[in-house]
């Protein structure tokens, strides 16, 4: 009993000492050199954003008729009612096929350098086209999608309003432009942004301790910038490879895009915004607990065994980047007509 009490006392002293010493006086200045708060106005996509394009993009985002089966919409895998993802290891697509990778959140995706885990899409417009034509996702074709939306008078009107002056506004390119413009509005300002903008009380002492550790341990070497990630590519298992379950051998990441041997098991660094509400984690979706994910990153990427106190503090910081999601009402979608292509199984 005496030894147990001694151990508890030592742990309490260590925790108290950690709490007292782990908030550097220049923490905010250091953080501002590494991270950036969300801008009040999201950056523009490659085309001029208008309310009409955003409204059209929103309707398309929720419309399951983007898929050949009429079952899956963008919101199916990027659920805006949760964390902008589907909270599954890997997503379910056409014919109930399971995808290979975990669905990233759509929130704040406008701030990523590229899209998808392997960075194969340079921007949101390119990303929007990919799932529509992917056999394991929506399994549709650009021609059939255009035919579908041309068959509904309300969509014809909406496309003309969104792309005025164009003789044929309903094109696959314009559809992707509208989706990109809507997705660019899906930003989630967080307490951490308020802290960076000057409100010292926006995050608590444990989150500040976690931020200091996040920087000190080297996490911010990859997870930096406005999105706390999304800006570069790094190997998963930089110091020590994780288990084959977490890093499946048959998914070599960016190597499939570049065919460069050095890109084997290299992935785009994910954004950590809203990470506390987007489990499961990693491209394989095999880890459901954020504390476990932090511990794995410590050993695989940093070569460090983080203590439980360190993990708890880093998680407290990560909770501070959970943002306010926009209030979103599901749009009322136009009905099919006799000329609308029928769903395919």
N, C-alpha and C positions, 0 to 999 in steps of 0.2 A: 504493500500500500504506500509505504514511504517513497519507494522508487517511482511509483506512478505519479504521486503528487509532485515529486521533484521534476519529473519529465514535463508535467503540465505547466509547472512554474517556469521552466526553461522556455517552453514554447510560447507562453504568454509574454515573457520578457523579450524574446526574439521578435514576436509580432509587434510589440509596442515599439521596439527599436526601429523596426522596418518602417512602421507608420510615421515615426518622428523624423526619419532621415531621407525619405524617398521622394520628396517633392522639391526638386531643384528650384531656386528662386527665379531662374530664367527659363522655366519650362515652356511658357507660352511663346516666347521669342524663338526658342528652339523648334517648337512645333510649327510655327508659322513658316519657318524656313524649309520644312519638310512636307507639310500638308497645305491645303488651301480650302477655305470654306466654300460651300456651294454658292454659285453666283445667284443673285436675285432673279435674273432672267437666263434661262438655259441657252447654251450656244445654239446657233442656227444650224440646220442641216444644209445639204447642198442646194436646196431650193427655198425660195422665200416662203416663210410660214405665215399662213393666214387662218383666221377663225374657221373659215369654210373647209380648209384642208384638215385642220385638227378635228373638226366634227366628223368629217368623212372618215378619217383614220380611226377615230374611236368606234364608229359603226363597224368598220371592217375588222377591227381588233376583236370584237365580240361576235362576229358573224361566223357560225360554223360552216356556212356554205363556201368558205375558202377551201375546205377539205372536200375531196371527192365523195366521201361518205356522208357529208352533211352533219358529222358528229363533232369534229374537233375544230375549235377556234384557237386563236392566239392565246386567249384567256384560259384555255384548257391547261396549258403547260406553264403559263405565266399569270397565275391567278392574282388579280389585283385586290381581292378580298383578304389575301394572306400576305405573303412577302414578295409577291411578284414572281413566284415560282410555284411548283405543284407539290412540294413536300413529299416527294417520292425519291427513291434511289435513282431510278431512271424513268423517263416519261413513257406513257402509253400512247401509241399512235395507230395508224390505219391497220385494220384487221386485228387490233389489240396486240400489235407487236410491241416489244419493249425496246426502247432506244438504248444506245451504248453508254450515254453519259448523262449525268445529272443536269437538270435544266437550270441555267443561271437566272438570277432575278432580272426582270426587265426594268425595275426601278433604278434610276440614275445610270442606265446603260449608255446614255448619250455621252457620258464622260469617259467611257472606255476607249482606248486607242484603237481597238479592233473588237470584233464580236466573235462569239463561240470560244470554247476552251482552247481551240488550236489557232484562233485568230484568222480563220480562213475568209471571213467577211470583213471588208475594210471599214464599213459603217453600217448604220441601222437600215439603210435602204437595201444594201446587199444582203443583210441578215434576214430582212422580211421576206425576201424571195425564196431563201433556202428551204425552210420548213414546208412551204406550200408545195414544192416540187419533189421533196424527199419522200421516197417510197415508204419509209418507216414512220413518217410523220403524217402529213396531210395527203400525200400520194395524188396530187392534182397536176394539171398542166397549165401553163400560162394561157394557152388558147381557150381552154375550158373555163378558166376563171373569168376571163374577159367576157366570154359568151354568157356566163351565169349572171354577171352584174349588168350587162346590156339588156337582159331580159326583164329587168324590173324598173318601171318608169321612175320610181322615187330615186333609185340609185343613179339613173341617167341624169336626173335633175341635179343631184348632189355633185356628181363628177363635173358637170358643166359649171356649177357655181365655184367649185374648188379650183378648176383649171379653165378660167374664162378665156375665150378667144381661140381655143383649140378646136379644130374641126372634129377630131375623134379623141375626146378626153379620156375615154375608158380604155386605158392601156395597162399592161402589166407594170410598166415603169411608173405610171402615175399612181397606181394602187400602192406600190412599194413606197413612193414618196409620201403619200398620205399616211400610211402606217408609221413611217419614220417620224413624221412631224408630230403625230399624236404621242408616240413613245418618248419623244424628246421632252414632253411636258411632264413626264412621270418622275418627278424629283421629290426627295423626301428630306427637307431640312431637319437637322438633328440638334440635340443639346450641344454636341461637340462643335457644330458650326457657330452657335451662339458664343461659346467659349472662345473660339478663334477670333470672333468679331468683337471681343472685348468684355463679355459678361463673365467675370471670374466665378460667379455663383452658379453658372449653368450646369456644371458637372461637379460632383462631390469629391472629397479627398481621396477615396479609394479609386475612383476613375482617374484622377490626376496621378496617383501612384502607378496605376496601370499604364497610363500614357508614358510616364517616365521610363518604366520597364520596357515598354514596347519599343521605345527609341534606343535605350541602353543595350538591350539584348540583340538588336539588329533586325527586328521584325520590319521596321520602317524602311529598311534597305530595298525591299520589294514592294511593300504595301505603303506607298506614299502618294502624294498628289491629292487632287480634289476627291478622288474616289477611293482613297486608301487602297490602291491597286488598279488593275486594269491597264497599266501603262507599259508592261514589259513581259518577257518570256523567260522562264527559269525552269530548270529540271526539278521534278518532284523527287526528292531524295538527293538533295545537293550534297549532304554530308553522309547520310545513312539511308539506304532504301527502305521504305515502309514495306509491310507485308504484301504478298501477291494479291490478297483480297482487296486491299486499299489501292494498290497500284497494279491493276491487271496487266499481265505481260502482253496481251494481244492488242492493247491500246497504246500506241507509241506517240500519241499526242501530235505535236507539230510536225513530226517527221513525215506524216501522211500528206502534209501540205507542201513542204519544201524538198523532201527526199534527201535531206542533208543528214548524214549519220549523227552529227553533234546535236540534232534536234530530237533524237529519240527520247521519249518520256519528258519532253519539254512542253509546258503548258503556259497559256497566258495567265498571269497572276490575277486571281479574282478580286473584285472589289469587296471590301469588308463592311460597306454600308449595309445596315439591316441584317448583319450576319447572325445576330441572336434570334432572328425569326425565320431563317431560311434553311434550317436543317432539312435533310442530312447534308453532310459536307464532303468536299473534294469532288473531282470529276466523276469518281466512281459512286459517290453517294453512300458510302459504306459506314460513315461515322455519324451518329445521331446526337452526340453530346458535345457541346461547344468546348467544355473543359478538356475533354479527350482530344478534340481536334487541335487545341492550343498545345497540349502536351506533345502530340505527334509532330507538329510543326517545329517545336523546340528541338526534338531529337533529330528529325530528318533534315531540316533546313539549317539549323543553327548549331547542331552538335552539342546541345545542352539539355540536361535533365532539369526542367523547371520544378521548383518546389510548389507545394499546394498553395502556399500564400501568394507566390508569384503568379500562378495560374489564375487564382481568384481575382487578383488585382487587374490582370490583363483582361479578364472577362468583364470586370466592372467597366473598364475603358471601352471595350467593344460594345457593351450595352449603351454607352453614351452616343454611339453612332447609329442607333436605331432612330429613324426619323419619323416625322409626321406624314402619314400617307394621305394623298388627296382624297377628298370625298368624291366618290364616283357612283353615279346612277347608271344602271344598265340602259343602253339606248333601245328604243323601239325600232325594230328592223323592218324593212319593207317586205311584203309578202311575195311568194313565188308567183309566177304566171304560167300559163300553159306552155310557154316556150323555154322556161327555165330547165336546164339539164337536170335529169333525175339523179338522186344519190346512187352511188355505186358501193357495193359491199366489198 
